C-alpha cells in the first residue's frame, strides 16, 4: 500500500506493518515452542538473528535497489514486496502441509 505514494496509503500501510509486527511478536515464540520444544533457545536465537540481519540488509540495500529499478523508493519497496510474498507463500505451504492432529495433546513440564 505504501508504494502508491499518497499520504493515506502511507499511513494505512504503516498501520498494517505495525499490526503485523504486533501479531508476529506474539505468535512466533509460541510457534517456536510448539514446533521445537527441545531447541527453544537455539530457534529463538536463529529467529532473532534472521530478523536483525534482514533489517540490516534492507536498510543497506534499499537505496541501491531503488536506483537499480529506476523507480526510487517505490521500486525498492516493490522488490521487498516480492520477497515478502515469497516468504508468505512458504509459510502458507508449511501451514497446509504440516497440519497436526487437533486432538493430539502434548505434555509440557512446568
PyMOL commands that set and color helices and strands:
alter all, ss='L'
color gray80, all
select helices_A, chain A and resi 2-4+7-35+40-69+73-97
alter helices_A, ss='H'
color red, helices_A
deselect
rebuild
show_as cartoon
